[in-house]
Amino acid sequence: MTVAALDFQILRAFVLAAREGNVSRAAERLHLTQPAVSLQLKRLSEETGLQLFTRTPHGLALTADGAALLPQAERVLSAVGDLQQAARNLQGTVRGALRIGTILDPEFTRLGVFLRELVESAPQIETELRHGMSGTVLAQVLRGELDVGFHLDADGSDAATPAPLAARTLTRFTYRVVAPAGWGPQVLGRDWKALAALPWLATPPESAHHRLLEKVFGPLGLSPRHVALVDQEASMLDLLKSGVGLSLLRDSIAIRESQSHGLVMADRVQLDCALRFVSLAARRNEPVIASAWNALARAWN
């Protein structure tokens, strides 16, 4: 006899007949006729070469061989049941690829917590992280090159979100104008017009810094003097410490660096900003993207 030769229905008949001690009751449980169950028991006896039952005035009784075989049969049926349940679970599992646009540092966006929630709730989703500037991430989401992404809104109002997007504001914060150590006389007490005359670290148009400063200097007809073009916060901070020029820093970083390295924060100006999570509104309910939104909600609960 081979394992393949055993029909799982025969094993069920054997286990139920052993538990019930009666072919008729086993047949009722299996929704079969009594002759059909008797035939299955006979076939199992023939294929194993063992006498599994003896008949008594009260029904069926297991032989010693039948009693030894029963736990094995129960384990096989249990394993088959587990396999079937696992298959049913997988049928409802969300699977696919998720392209995520990231910005800034992972701690600020709670990226690690977000990914942990996503992996735990939808382990069949494969994630691809693409780090970039805020404007780049937004453009790639709009073009369908990213599925979801983090974005900095320079306007800070929900009404500013482009119509094709679904967006959630995660947190609001402030950008401070920060100058190198020793620049207090040039910065403290100065307004935007005075600050525009100082050297600045420029950023690409795709960055939130660029959009924020354009919103301020544009209406005033001012063009700050740019002494370097940078596209990463780490480089920007290094140039600030080196005394190259002014820049914007998130308030938490500005306070930390002013305390540890003596950088000077302008005291008359600041700019509000919002961190958002976005996707195309038309794709918001796609299973993979919906899973990302649900994980984000838990990460930013």
C-alpha positions, 0 to 999 in steps of 0.5 A: 500500500502507498500513501497515494492509494489512501483516499482521505474519505476512507480515512474519515470513514475509519475515524468516524466509525471508530469514534461512533462504534457504529457504521450507521452513525458514521454514515450519517455523519458522512452523509453517505449510505451504510453500505458505502461506509462499510465498503470503505472500511473493507477497502482500508482493511484490504489495503493495509492488510490489517483487521481493523474492527471486530463486530460486537452485539453493540456495534464495532470495536477496534482491534489492537491494530485498528487502535494503533492505526487510529492516532495516525489517521487522525493526524493525517486528517488534522494535517489535511484540515490545516492545509485546507484552512491555510489555502482558504486564508491565502485566498483572502490574502492581499498580495502584490507590489507596493512602490513607496516614495519616502522623504526626509529621515525615517524617524520623522515619517515613522517609516519603520512603524508603517512598514512593520504594520504593513508586513504584519497585516499583509505579509504577501505585499512586496515593498519597494522604497524610493527616496527623493525630494517631496516634489519628486515623490508627488509628481511620481505618484501623479504619474503612476510611477509610485503607488503611495508616498510622503509629501511636504505641503508648503501651503499647509492647508488641506485644500491645496491637495491636487484633485487627483490625489487622496491625502492625509495630513500626518503632522504639521510643523514649522521650518525655521531660518537658520544661520551659521554660528556667529551670524546673530547680528545679521539674523536676529530681529531681521525680517524677510527683506533683510534676510534675503540680502544674506547668502542662502543655500539653494535647493532644487524646485522639487524640494519643499524648501524651494516652494516655501521660500518662493511663496515668501520672496516671490510676492516681495519681488526678492531673489536671495543670493544663492551660494550653493545648491544642495538637495539633501538635509545632511549636506545642508546642515554640514554647509550651515555648520561650515558657515556658508549661508542660511537655510531652512531647518525643521524646528526640532532640528534647528533647536537641537543644532542651535544648542549643540553647535551654536547655529543661529535661528532667526527670531522674526520669521518662520514657515508652517508646513505639513507632512502628508501621505498621498496616493491617486484617489482613483486607486485608493481602494485597490487592495494593495494601496488600501492595505498601505493606508490601513497600515499608515492609520495604525502607525499614525494613530 
